[in-house]
């Protein structure tokens, strides 16, 4: 499966645009490769919990969110 096919499949499944999916950077995980440290600084996080990220964003004070958006 090519990256373009992955992007289109994720876009269809999530209802997001292909451009948004490309920006977020989805990849197919290799089930034979063990992720020894998904939070490794050098290799980056392999998994991002979008619900947790949104919850953290919404828990920040409104004034901080307004400043971040500017």
mmJSON file of the N, C-alpha and C atoms, coordinates in Angstrom:
{"data_MODEL":{"atom_site":{
"group_PDB":["ATOM","ATOM","ATOM","ATOM","ATOM","ATOM","ATOM","ATOM","ATOM","ATOM","ATOM","ATOM","ATOM","ATOM","ATOM","ATOM","ATOM","ATOM","ATOM","ATOM","ATOM","ATOM","ATOM","ATOM","ATOM","ATOM","ATOM","ATOM","ATOM","ATOM","ATOM","ATOM","ATOM","ATOM","ATOM","ATOM","ATOM","ATOM","ATOM","ATOM","ATOM","ATOM","ATOM","ATOM","ATOM","ATOM","ATOM","ATOM","ATOM","ATOM","ATOM","ATOM","ATOM","ATOM","ATOM","ATOM","ATOM","ATOM","ATOM","ATOM","ATOM","ATOM","ATOM","ATOM","ATOM","ATOM","ATOM","ATOM","ATOM","ATOM","ATOM","ATOM","ATOM","ATOM","ATOM","ATOM","ATOM","ATOM","ATOM","ATOM","ATOM","ATOM","ATOM","ATOM","ATOM","ATOM","ATOM","ATOM","ATOM","ATOM","ATOM","ATOM","ATOM","ATOM","ATOM","ATOM","ATOM","ATOM","ATOM","ATOM","ATOM","ATOM","ATOM","ATOM","ATOM","ATOM","ATOM","ATOM","ATOM","ATOM","ATOM","ATOM","ATOM","ATOM","ATOM","ATOM","ATOM","ATOM","ATOM","ATOM","ATOM","ATOM","ATOM","ATOM","ATOM","ATOM","ATOM","ATOM","ATOM","ATOM","ATOM","ATOM","ATOM","ATOM","ATOM","ATOM","ATOM","ATOM","ATOM","ATOM","ATOM","ATOM","ATOM","ATOM","ATOM","ATOM","ATOM","ATOM","ATOM","ATOM","ATOM","ATOM","ATOM","ATOM","ATOM","ATOM","ATOM","ATOM","ATOM","ATOM","ATOM","ATOM","ATOM","ATOM","ATOM","ATOM","ATOM","ATOM","ATOM","ATOM","ATOM","ATOM","ATOM","ATOM","ATOM","ATOM","ATOM","ATOM","ATOM","ATOM","ATOM","ATOM","ATOM","ATOM","ATOM","ATOM","ATOM","ATOM","ATOM","ATOM","ATOM","ATOM","ATOM","ATOM","ATOM","ATOM","ATOM","ATOM","ATOM","ATOM","ATOM","ATOM","ATOM","ATOM","ATOM","ATOM","ATOM","ATOM","ATOM","ATOM"],
"id":[1,2,3,4,5,6,7,8,9,10,11,12,13,14,15,16,17,18,19,20,21,22,23,24,25,26,27,28,29,30,31,32,33,34,35,36,37,38,39,40,41,42,43,44,45,46,47,48,49,50,51,52,53,54,55,56,57,58,59,60,61,62,63,64,65,66,67,68,69,70,71,72,73,74,75,76,77,78,79,80,81,82,83,84,85,86,87,88,89,90,91,92,93,94,95,96,97,98,99,100,101,102,103,104,105,106,107,108,109,110,111,112,113,114,115,116,117,118,119,120,121,122,123,124,125,126,127,128,129,130,131,132,133,134,135,136,137,138,139,140,141,142,143,144,145,146,147,148,149,150,151,152,153,154,155,156,157,158,159,160,161,162,163,164,165,166,167,168,169,170,171,172,173,174,175,176,177,178,179,180,181,182,183,184,185,186,187,188,189,190,191,192,193,194,195,196,197,198,199,200,201,202,203,204,205,206,207,208,209,210],
"type_symbol":["N","C","C","N","C","C","N","C","C","N","C","C","N","C","C","N","C","C","N","C","C","N","C","C","N","C","C","N","C","C","N","C","C","N","C","C","N","C","C","N","C","C","N","C","C","N","C","C","N","C","C","N","C","C","N","C","C","N","C","C","N","C","C","N","C","C","N","C","C","N","C","C","N","C","C","N","C","C","N","C","C","N","C","C","N","C","C","N","C","C","N","C","C","N","C","C","N","C","C","N","C","C","N","C","C","N","C","C","N","C","C","N","C","C","N","C","C","N","C","C","N","C","C","N","C","C","N","C","C","N","C","C","N","C","C","N","C","C","N","C","C","N","C","C","N","C","C","N","C","C","N","C","C","N","C","C","N","C","C","N","C","C","N","C","C","N","C","C","N","C","C","N","C","C","N","C","C","N","C","C","N","C","C","N","C","C","N","C","C","N","C","C","N","C","C","N","C","C","N","C","C","N","C","C","N","C","C","N","C","C"],
"label_atom_id":["N","CA","C","N","CA","C","N","CA","C","N","CA","C","N","CA","C","N","CA","C","N","CA","C","N","CA","C","N","CA","C","N","CA","C","N","CA","C","N","CA","C","N","CA","C","N","CA","C","N","CA","C","N","CA","C","N","CA","C","N","CA","C","N","CA","C","N","CA","C","N","CA","C","N","CA","C","N","CA","C","N","CA","C","N","CA","C","N","CA","C","N","CA","C","N","CA","C","N","CA","C","N","CA","C","N","CA","C","N","CA","C","N","CA","C","N","CA","C","N","CA","C","N","CA","C","N","CA","C","N","CA","C","N","CA","C","N","CA","C","N","CA","C","N","CA","C","N","CA","C","N","CA","C","N","CA","C","N","CA","C","N","CA","C","N","CA","C","N","CA","C","N","CA","C","N","CA","C","N","CA","C","N","CA","C","N","CA","C","N","CA","C","N","CA","C","N","CA","C","N","CA","C","N","CA","C","N","CA","C","N","CA","C","N","CA","C","N","CA","C","N","CA","C","N","CA","C","N","CA","C","N","CA","C","N","CA","C","N","CA","C","N","CA","C"],
"label_alt_id":[null,null,null,null,null,null,null,null,null,null,null,null,null,null,null,null,null,null,null,null,null,null,null,null,null,null,null,null,null,null,null,null,null,null,null,null,null,null,null,null,null,null,null,null,null,null,null,null,null,null,null,null,null,null,null,null,null,null,null,null,null,null,null,null,null,null,null,null,null,null,null,null,null,null,null,null,null,null,null,null,null,null,null,null,null,null,null,null,null,null,null,null,null,null,null,null,null,null,null,null,null,null,null,null,null,null,null,null,null,null,null,null,null,null,null,null,null,null,null,null,null,null,null,null,null,null,null,null,null,null,null,null,null,null,null,null,null,null,null,null,null,null,null,null,null,null,null,null,null,null,null,null,null,null,null,null,null,null,null,null,null,null,null,null,null,null,null,null,null,null,null,null,null,null,null,null,null,null,null,null,null,null,null,null,null,null,null,null,null,null,null,null,null,null,null,null,null,null,null,null,null,null,null,null,null,null,null,null,null,null],
"label_comp_id":["UNK","UNK","UNK","UNK","UNK","UNK","UNK","UNK","UNK","UNK","UNK","UNK","UNK","UNK","UNK","UNK","UNK","UNK","UNK","UNK","UNK","UNK","UNK","UNK","UNK","UNK","UNK","UNK","UNK","UNK","UNK","UNK","UNK","UNK","UNK","UNK","UNK","UNK","UNK","UNK","UNK","UNK","UNK","UNK","UNK","UNK","UNK","UNK","UNK","UNK","UNK","UNK","UNK","UNK","UNK","UNK","UNK","UNK","UNK","UNK","UNK","UNK","UNK","UNK","UNK","UNK","UNK","UNK","UNK","UNK","UNK","UNK","UNK","UNK","UNK","UNK","UNK","UNK","UNK","UNK","UNK","UNK","UNK","UNK","UNK","UNK","UNK","UNK","UNK","UNK","UNK","UNK","UNK","UNK","UNK","UNK","UNK","UNK","UNK","UNK","UNK","UNK","UNK","UNK","UNK","UNK","UNK","UNK","UNK","UNK","UNK","UNK","UNK","UNK","UNK","UNK","UNK","UNK","UNK","UNK","UNK","UNK","UNK","UNK","UNK","UNK","UNK","UNK","UNK","UNK","UNK","UNK","UNK","UNK","UNK","UNK","UNK","UNK","UNK","UNK","UNK","UNK","UNK","UNK","UNK","UNK","UNK","UNK","UNK","UNK","UNK","UNK","UNK","UNK","UNK","UNK","UNK","UNK","UNK","UNK","UNK","UNK","UNK","UNK","UNK","UNK","UNK","UNK","UNK","UNK","UNK","UNK","UNK","UNK","UNK","UNK","UNK","UNK","UNK","UNK","UNK","UNK","UNK","UNK","UNK","UNK","UNK","UNK","UNK","UNK","UNK","UNK","UNK","UNK","UNK","UNK","UNK","UNK","UNK","UNK","UNK","UNK","UNK","UNK","UNK","UNK","UNK","UNK","UNK","UNK"],
"label_asym_id":["A","A","A","A","A","A","A","A","A","A","A","A","A","A","A","A","A","A","A","A","A","A","A","A","A","A","A","A","A","A","A","A","A","A","A","A","A","A","A","A","A","A","A","A","A","A","A","A","A","A","A","A","A","A","A","A","A","A","A","A","A","A","A","A","A","A","A","A","A","A","A","A","A","A","A","A","A","A","A","A","A","A","A","A","A","A","A","A","A","A","A","A","A","A","A","A","A","A","A","A","A","A","A","A","A","A","A","A","A","A","A","A","A","A","A","A","A","A","A","A","A","A","A","A","A","A","A","A","A","A","A","A","A","A","A","A","A","A","A","A","A","A","A","A","A","A","A","A","A","A","A","A","A","A","A","A","A","A","A","A","A","A","A","A","A","A","A","A","A","A","A","A","A","A","A","A","A","A","A","A","A","A","A","A","A","A","A","A","A","A","A","A","A","A","A","A","A","A","A","A","A","A","A","A","A","A","A","A","A","A"],
"label_entity_id":["1","1","1","1","1","1","1","1","1","1","1","1","1","1","1","1","1","1","1","1","1","1","1","1","1","1","1","1","1","1","1","1","1","1","1","1","1","1","1","1","1","1","1","1","1","1","1","1","1","1","1","1","1","1","1","1","1","1","1","1","1","1","1","1","1","1","1","1","1","1","1","1","1","1","1","1","1","1","1","1","1","1","1","1","1","1","1","1","1","1","1","1","1","1","1","1","1","1","1","1","1","1","1","1","1","1","1","1","1","1","1","1","1","1","1","1","1","1","1","1","1","1","1","1","1","1","1","1","1","1","1","1","1","1","1","1","1","1","1","1","1","1","1","1","1","1","1","1","1","1","1","1","1","1","1","1","1","1","1","1","1","1","1","1","1","1","1","1","1","1","1","1","1","1","1","1","1","1","1","1","1","1","1","1","1","1","1","1","1","1","1","1","1","1","1","1","1","1","1","1","1","1","1","1","1","1","1","1","1","1"],
"label_seq_id":[1,1,1,2,2,2,3,3,3,4,4,4,5,5,5,6,6,6,7,7,7,8,8,8,9,9,9,10,10,10,11,11,11,12,12,12,13,13,13,14,14,14,15,15,15,16,16,16,17,17,17,18,18,18,19,19,19,20,20,20,21,21,21,22,22,22,23,23,23,24,24,24,25,25,25,26,26,26,27,27,27,28,28,28,29,29,29,30,30,30,31,31,31,32,32,32,33,33,33,34,34,34,35,35,35,36,36,36,37,37,37,38,38,38,39,39,39,40,40,40,41,41,41,42,42,42,43,43,43,44,44,44,45,45,45,46,46,46,47,47,47,48,48,48,49,49,49,50,50,50,51,51,51,52,52,52,53,53,53,54,54,54,55,55,55,56,56,56,57,57,57,58,58,58,59,59,59,60,60,60,61,61,61,62,62,62,63,63,63,64,64,64,65,65,65,66,66,66,67,67,67,68,68,68,69,69,69,70,70,70],
"pdbx_PDB_ins_code":[null,null,null,null,null,null,null,null,null,null,null,null,null,null,null,null,null,null,null,null,null,null,null,null,null,null,null,null,null,null,null,null,null,null,null,null,null,null,null,null,null,null,null,null,null,null,null,null,null,null,null,null,null,null,null,null,null,null,null,null,null,null,null,null,null,null,null,null,null,null,null,null,null,null,null,null,null,null,null,null,null,null,null,null,null,null,null,null,null,null,null,null,null,null,null,null,null,null,null,null,null,null,null,null,null,null,null,null,null,null,null,null,null,null,null,null,null,null,null,null,null,null,null,null,null,null,null,null,null,null,null,null,null,null,null,null,null,null,null,null,null,null,null,null,null,null,null,null,null,null,null,null,null,null,null,null,null,null,null,null,null,null,null,null,null,null,null,null,null,null,null,null,null,null,null,null,null,null,null,null,null,null,null,null,null,null,null,null,null,null,null,null,null,null,null,null,null,null,null,null,null,null,null,null,null,null,null,null,null,null],
"Cartn_x":[0.852,0.0,0.895,0.634,1.442,0.986,1.811,1.449,0.172,0.011,-1.203,-2.442,-2.317,-3.438,-3.758,-2.721,-2.92,-3.659,-3.189,-3.803,-5.279,-5.586,-6.981,-7.843,-7.298,-8.062,-8.351,-7.362,-7.564,-8.544,-8.437,-9.36,-10.799,-10.991,-12.337,-12.856,-11.991,-12.408,-12.7,-11.994,-12.144,-13.043,-13.277,-14.059,-13.238,-11.944,-11.056,-10.633,-10.09,-9.58,-8.25,-7.928,-6.642,-5.505,-5.653,-4.617,-4.372,-5.448,-5.3,-4.575,-4.937,-4.292,-2.814,-2.486,-1.08,-0.32,-0.951,-0.303,-0.059,-0.999,-0.861,0.154,0.346,1.406,1.125,0.104,-0.2,0.722,1.079,1.914,1.309,1.655,1.258,2.342,1.934,2.887,3.235,4.477,4.927,4.702,3.774,3.486,4.668,5.651,6.825,7.892,7.749,8.722,8.21,9.034,8.657,9.037,8.111,8.398,8.975,10.282,10.911,10.601,10.565,10.253,9.505,8.171,7.404,7.553,8.105,8.284,9.727,10.546,11.952,12.077,12.893,13.065,13.573,14.494,15.121,14.225,13.522,12.686,11.254,10.94,9.617,8.571,7.421,6.351,5.738,5.529,4.941,3.42,2.893,1.453,1.02,-0.023,-0.56,-2.034,-2.412,-3.805,-4.504,-5.233,-5.861,-6.902,-7.599,-8.588,-7.908,-6.789,-6.042,-5.49,-4.976,-4.443,-5.533,-6.706,-7.823,-8.276,-8.333,-8.723,-7.74,-6.447,-5.434,-5.57,-5.842,-6.0,-7.19,-8.292,-9.501,-9.386,-8.501,-8.328,-7.489,-6.736,-5.944,-6.89,-6.506,-7.361,-7.647,-8.837,-9.255,-8.281,-7.779,-6.854,-5.596,-5.106,-3.91,-4.211,-5.401,-5.767,-5.901,-6.438,-6.581,-5.208,-4.277,-2.922,-2.22,-2.431,-1.794,-2.334,-3.59,-4.206,-3.759,-3.282,-2.898,-1.582],
"Cartn_y":[-1.176,0.0,1.236,2.126,3.345,4.351,5.37,6.403,7.119,7.353,8.008,7.162,5.844,4.951,4.961,4.985,5.077,6.366,7.469,8.771,8.779,8.237,8.215,7.31,6.166,5.239,5.856,6.497,7.138,8.297,9.054,10.173,9.665,8.58,8.007,7.533,6.88,6.325,7.4,8.51,9.551,10.701,10.84,11.968,13.238,13.156,14.309,14.402,15.545,15.694,14.951,14.578,13.919,14.847,16.132,17.113,17.098,17.033,16.976,15.708,14.597,13.322,13.376,13.97,14.103,14.946,16.014,16.901,16.175,15.306,14.586,13.453,12.915,11.936,10.535,9.893,8.519,7.555,6.469,5.421,4.071,3.067,1.701,1.105,0.596,-0.019,-1.42,-1.786,-3.131,-4.027,-4.983,-5.817,-6.672,-6.863,-7.656,-6.831,-5.507,-4.637,-4.245,-4.509,-4.154,-2.702,-1.94,-0.563,-0.611,-0.455,-0.561,0.627,1.819,3.018,4.0,3.96,4.831,6.312,6.661,8.071,8.528,7.742,8.085,9.462,10.326,11.698,11.717,10.827,10.834,10.237,9.172,8.49,9.001,9.874,10.487,9.563,10.129,9.243,8.53,7.241,6.473,6.524,6.784,6.759,8.066,8.649,9.875,9.645,9.783,9.628,10.958,11.058,12.32,12.767,11.819,12.184,12.813,12.23,12.786,14.171,14.322,15.613,16.684,16.35,17.297,17.633,16.629,16.85,17.797,17.582,18.463,19.88,19.993,21.312,22.043,21.336,21.957,22.282,21.58,21.841,23.084,23.541,24.763,25.945,26.947,28.132,28.759,29.332,29.936,31.014,31.826,32.896,32.322,31.201,30.57,30.05,29.467,28.95,30.08,31.215,32.361,32.869,32.938,33.401,32.44,31.122,30.131,30.225,30.577,30.654,31.898,32.898,34.171,34.067],
"Cartn_z":[0.0,0.0,0.0,-0.919,-1.005,0.056,0.285,1.254,0.827,-0.472,-0.969,-0.675,-0.826,-0.523,0.963,1.795,3.248,3.579,3.021,3.299,2.895,1.724,1.264,2.14,2.54,3.385,4.754,5.338,6.644,6.506,5.431,5.2,5.084,4.344,4.218,5.571,6.349,7.639,8.681,8.612,9.632,9.212,7.909,7.426,7.258,7.496,7.315,5.852,5.486,4.125,3.995,2.772,2.521,2.939,2.695,3.066,4.577,5.365,6.827,7.235,6.628,6.946,6.57,5.428,5.032,6.05,6.528,7.497,8.822,9.216,10.48,10.374,9.178,8.952,9.443,8.924,9.295,8.555,9.235,8.656,8.985,8.205,8.525,9.41,10.559,11.484,10.989,11.142,10.793,12.008,11.93,13.102,13.537,12.657,13.012,13.728,13.715,14.374,15.748,16.753,18.114,18.384,18.942,19.339,20.745,20.841,22.15,23.033,22.48,23.254,22.364,22.393,21.505,21.813,22.973,23.331,23.179,22.499,22.304,21.66,22.257,21.762,20.318,19.998,18.681,17.603,17.944,16.964,16.972,17.896,17.957,18.541,18.866,19.323,18.126,18.256,17.162,17.207,18.401,18.585,19.225,18.699,19.267,19.556,20.813,21.211,20.966,19.851,19.466,20.473,21.108,22.124,23.336,23.756,24.887,24.545,23.351,22.924,22.927,22.412,22.397,23.816,24.68,26.077,26.759,26.547,27.133,26.588,25.295,24.692,25.301,25.491,26.027,27.516,28.228,29.656,29.921,28.913,29.098,29.227,30.005,30.136,28.773,28.64,27.382,26.926,27.849,27.451,26.825,27.345,26.778,25.376,25.173,23.854,22.842,23.272,22.372,21.96,22.916,22.607,21.653,21.832,20.963,19.541,19.399,18.075,17.312,18.03,17.384,16.655],
"occupancy":[1.0,1.0,1.0,1.0,1.0,1.0,1.0,1.0,1.0,1.0,1.0,1.0,1.0,1.0,1.0,1.0,1.0,1.0,1.0,1.0,1.0,1.0,1.0,1.0,1.0,1.0,1.0,1.0,1.0,1.0,1.0,1.0,1.0,1.0,1.0,1.0,1.0,1.0,1.0,1.0,1.0,1.0,1.0,1.0,1.0,1.0,1.0,1.0,1.0,1.0,1.0,1.0,1.0,1.0,1.0,1.0,1.0,1.0,1.0,1.0,1.0,1.0,1.0,1.0,1.0,1.0,1.0,1.0,1.0,1.0,1.0,1.0,1.0,1.0,1.0,1.0,1.0,1.0,1.0,1.0,1.0,1.0,1.0,1.0,1.0,1.0,1.0,1.0,1.0,1.0,1.0,1.0,1.0,1.0,1.0,1.0,1.0,1.0,1.0,1.0,1.0,1.0,1.0,1.0,1.0,1.0,1.0,1.0,1.0,1.0,1.0,1.0,1.0,1.0,1.0,1.0,1.0,1.0,1.0,1.0,1.0,1.0,1.0,1.0,1.0,1.0,1.0,1.0,1.0,1.0,1.0,1.0,1.0,1.0,1.0,1.0,1.0,1.0,1.0,1.0,1.0,1.0,1.0,1.0,1.0,1.0,1.0,1.0,1.0,1.0,1.0,1.0,1.0,1.0,1.0,1.0,1.0,1.0,1.0,1.0,1.0,1.0,1.0,1.0,1.0,1.0,1.0,1.0,1.0,1.0,1.0,1.0,1.0,1.0,1.0,1.0,1.0,1.0,1.0,1.0,1.0,1.0,1.0,1.0,1.0,1.0,1.0,1.0,1.0,1.0,1.0,1.0,1.0,1.0,1.0,1.0,1.0,1.0,1.0,1.0,1.0,1.0,1.0,1.0,1.0,1.0,1.0,1.0,1.0,1.0],
"B_iso_or_equiv":[0.0,0.0,0.0,0.0,0.0,0.0,0.0,0.0,0.0,0.0,0.0,0.0,0.0,0.0,0.0,0.0,0.0,0.0,0.0,0.0,0.0,0.0,0.0,0.0,0.0,0.0,0.0,0.0,0.0,0.0,0.0,0.0,0.0,0.0,0.0,0.0,0.0,0.0,0.0,0.0,0.0,0.0,0.0,0.0,0.0,0.0,0.0,0.0,0.0,0.0,0.0,0.0,0.0,0.0,0.0,0.0,0.0,0.0,0.0,0.0,0.0,0.0,0.0,0.0,0.0,0.0,0.0,0.0,0.0,0.0,0.0,0.0,0.0,0.0,0.0,0.0,0.0,0.0,0.0,0.0,0.0,0.0,0.0,0.0,0.0,0.0,0.0,0.0,0.0,0.0,0.0,0.0,0.0,0.0,0.0,0.0,0.0,0.0,0.0,0.0,0.0,0.0,0.0,0.0,0.0,0.0,0.0,0.0,0.0,0.0,0.0,0.0,0.0,0.0,0.0,0.0,0.0,0.0,0.0,0.0,0.0,0.0,0.0,0.0,0.0,0.0,0.0,0.0,0.0,0.0,0.0,0.0,0.0,0.0,0.0,0.0,0.0,0.0,0.0,0.0,0.0,0.0,0.0,0.0,0.0,0.0,0.0,0.0,0.0,0.0,0.0,0.0,0.0,0.0,0.0,0.0,0.0,0.0,0.0,0.0,0.0,0.0,0.0,0.0,0.0,0.0,0.0,0.0,0.0,0.0,0.0,0.0,0.0,0.0,0.0,0.0,0.0,0.0,0.0,0.0,0.0,0.0,0.0,0.0,0.0,0.0,0.0,0.0,0.0,0.0,0.0,0.0,0.0,0.0,0.0,0.0,0.0,0.0,0.0,0.0,0.0,0.0,0.0,0.0,0.0,0.0,0.0,0.0,0.0,0.0],
"pdbx_formal_charge":[null,null,null,null,null,null,null,null,null,null,null,null,null,null,null,null,null,null,null,null,null,null,null,null,null,null,null,null,null,null,null,null,null,null,null,null,null,null,null,null,null,null,null,null,null,null,null,null,null,null,null,null,null,null,null,null,null,null,null,null,null,null,null,null,null,null,null,null,null,null,null,null,null,null,null,null,null,null,null,null,null,null,null,null,null,null,null,null,null,null,null,null,null,null,null,null,null,null,null,null,null,null,null,null,null,null,null,null,null,null,null,null,null,null,null,null,null,null,null,null,null,null,null,null,null,null,null,null,null,null,null,null,null,null,null,null,null,null,null,null,null,null,null,null,null,null,null,null,null,null,null,null,null,null,null,null,null,null,null,null,null,null,null,null,null,null,null,null,null,null,null,null,null,null,null,null,null,null,null,null,null,null,null,null,null,null,null,null,null,null,null,null,null,null,null,null,null,null,null,null,null,null,null,null,null,null,null,null,null,null],
"auth_seq_id":[1,1,1,2,2,2,3,3,3,4,4,4,5,5,5,6,6,6,7,7,7,8,8,8,9,9,9,10,10,10,11,11,11,12,12,12,13,13,13,14,14,14,15,15,15,16,16,16,17,17,17,18,18,18,19,19,19,20,20,20,21,21,21,22,22,22,23,23,23,24,24,24,25,25,25,26,26,26,27,27,27,28,28,28,29,29,29,30,30,30,31,31,31,32,32,32,33,33,33,34,34,34,35,35,35,36,36,36,37,37,37,38,38,38,39,39,39,40,40,40,41,41,41,42,42,42,43,43,43,44,44,44,45,45,45,46,46,46,47,47,47,48,48,48,49,49,49,50,50,50,51,51,51,52,52,52,53,53,53,54,54,54,55,55,55,56,56,56,57,57,57,58,58,58,59,59,59,60,60,60,61,61,61,62,62,62,63,63,63,64,64,64,65,65,65,66,66,66,67,67,67,68,68,68,69,69,69,70,70,70],
"auth_comp_id":["UNK","UNK","UNK","UNK","UNK","UNK","UNK","UNK","UNK","UNK","UNK","UNK","UNK","UNK","UNK","UNK","UNK","UNK","UNK","UNK","UNK","UNK","UNK","UNK","UNK","UNK","UNK","UNK","UNK","UNK","UNK","UNK","UNK","UNK","UNK","UNK","UNK","UNK","UNK","UNK","UNK","UNK","UNK","UNK","UNK","UNK","UNK","UNK","UNK","UNK","UNK","UNK","UNK","UNK","UNK","UNK","UNK","UNK","UNK","UNK","UNK","UNK","UNK","UNK","UNK","UNK","UNK","UNK","UNK","UNK","UNK","UNK","UNK","UNK","UNK","UNK","UNK","UNK","UNK","UNK","UNK","UNK","UNK","UNK","UNK","UNK","UNK","UNK","UNK","UNK","UNK","UNK","UNK","UNK","UNK","UNK","UNK","UNK","UNK","UNK","UNK","UNK","UNK","UNK","UNK","UNK","UNK","UNK","UNK","UNK","UNK","UNK","UNK","UNK","UNK","UNK","UNK","UNK","UNK","UNK","UNK","UNK","UNK","UNK","UNK","UNK","UNK","UNK","UNK","UNK","UNK","UNK","UNK","UNK","UNK","UNK","UNK","UNK","UNK","UNK","UNK","UNK","UNK","UNK","UNK","UNK","UNK","UNK","UNK","UNK","UNK","UNK","UNK","UNK","UNK","UNK","UNK","UNK","UNK","UNK","UNK","UNK","UNK","UNK","UNK","UNK","UNK","UNK","UNK","UNK","UNK","UNK","UNK","UNK","UNK","UNK","UNK","UNK","UNK","UNK","UNK","UNK","UNK","UNK","UNK","UNK","UNK","UNK","UNK","UNK","UNK","UNK","UNK","UNK","UNK","UNK","UNK","UNK","UNK","UNK","UNK","UNK","UNK","UNK","UNK","UNK","UNK","UNK","UNK","UNK"],
"auth_asym_id":["A","A","A","A","A","A","A","A","A","A","A","A","A","A","A","A","A","A","A","A","A","A","A","A","A","A","A","A","A","A","A","A","A","A","A","A","A","A","A","A","A","A","A","A","A","A","A","A","A","A","A","A","A","A","A","A","A","A","A","A","A","A","A","A","A","A","A","A","A","A","A","A","A","A","A","A","A","A","A","A","A","A","A","A","A","A","A","A","A","A","A","A","A","A","A","A","A","A","A","A","A","A","A","A","A","A","A","A","A","A","A","A","A","A","A","A","A","A","A","A","A","A","A","A","A","A","A","A","A","A","A","A","A","A","A","A","A","A","A","A","A","A","A","A","A","A","A","A","A","A","A","A","A","A","A","A","A","A","A","A","A","A","A","A","A","A","A","A","A","A","A","A","A","A","A","A","A","A","A","A","A","A","A","A","A","A","A","A","A","A","A","A","A","A","A","A","A","A","A","A","A","A","A","A","A","A","A","A","A","A"],
"auth_atom_id":["N","CA","C","N","CA","C","N","CA","C","N","CA","C","N","CA","C","N","CA","C","N","CA","C","N","CA","C","N","CA","C","N","CA","C","N","CA","C","N","CA","C","N","CA","C","N","CA","C","N","CA","C","N","CA","C","N","CA","C","N","CA","C","N","CA","C","N","CA","C","N","CA","C","N","CA","C","N","CA","C","N","CA","C","N","CA","C","N","CA","C","N","CA","C","N","CA","C","N","CA","C","N","CA","C","N","CA","C","N","CA","C","N","CA","C","N","CA","C","N","CA","C","N","CA","C","N","CA","C","N","CA","C","N","CA","C","N","CA","C","N","CA","C","N","CA","C","N","CA","C","N","CA","C","N","CA","C","N","CA","C","N","CA","C","N","CA","C","N","CA","C","N","CA","C","N","CA","C","N","CA","C","N","CA","C","N","CA","C","N","CA","C","N","CA","C","N","CA","C","N","CA","C","N","CA","C","N","CA","C","N","CA","C","N","CA","C","N","CA","C","N","CA","C","N","CA","C","N","CA","C","N","CA","C","N","CA","C","N","CA","C","N","CA","C"],
"pdbx_PDB_model_num":[1,1,1,1,1,1,1,1,1,1,1,1,1,1,1,1,1,1,1,1,1,1,1,1,1,1,1,1,1,1,1,1,1,1,1,1,1,1,1,1,1,1,1,1,1,1,1,1,1,1,1,1,1,1,1,1,1,1,1,1,1,1,1,1,1,1,1,1,1,1,1,1,1,1,1,1,1,1,1,1,1,1,1,1,1,1,1,1,1,1,1,1,1,1,1,1,1,1,1,1,1,1,1,1,1,1,1,1,1,1,1,1,1,1,1,1,1,1,1,1,1,1,1,1,1,1,1,1,1,1,1,1,1,1,1,1,1,1,1,1,1,1,1,1,1,1,1,1,1,1,1,1,1,1,1,1,1,1,1,1,1,1,1,1,1,1,1,1,1,1,1,1,1,1,1,1,1,1,1,1,1,1,1,1,1,1,1,1,1,1,1,1,1,1,1,1,1,1,1,1,1,1,1,1,1,1,1,1,1,1]
}}}
